[in-house]
Amino acid sequence: MVSPVLRRSILLSLVWAVPGALAVGQYYVLQVYLGDPRTLGALLIGDFLPWQVWALATPLVVGAGRRTRRRDGAGCRSTSC
């Protein structure tokens, strides 16, 4: 059985892999069009890995947002508190 923390980590990694894969595809097509394609390794390091940093940062950002209160004491009535 997979632990909930590992399951959540895998899910976050997969969710953030979608924009990473789109970025790699976009830059690859652009580089081919310009006549200077980069290697897949360079694209993965330069364009895919930064999205995985957000996968690592997501729990920290969400946790900080849950612990932060507005200074005026008003409750949240929308997602943009």
Secondary structure as the mmCIF struct_conf table of DSSP 4:
data_model
#
loop_
_struct_conf.conf_type_id
_struct_conf.id
_struct_conf.beg_label_comp_id
_struct_conf.beg_label_asym_id
_struct_conf.beg_label_seq_id
_struct_conf.end_label_comp_id
_struct_conf.end_label_asym_id
_struct_conf.end_label_seq_id
HELX_RH_AL_P HELX_RH_AL_P1 PRO A 4 LEU A 34
TURN_TY1_P TURN_TY1_P1 GLY A 35 GLY A 35
HELX_LH_PP_P HELX_LH_PP_P1 PRO A 37 THR A 39
HELX_RH_AL_P HELX_RH_AL_P2 LEU A 40 LEU A 43
HELX_RH_PI_P HELX_RH_PI_P1 LEU A 44 PHE A 48
HELX_RH_AL_P HELX_RH_AL_P3 LEU A 49 ARG A 67
TURN_TY1_P TURN_TY1_P2 ARG A 71 ASP A 72
HELX_LH_PP_P HELX_LH_PP_P2 ALA A 74 CYS A 76
BEND BEND1 ARG A 77 THR A 79
#
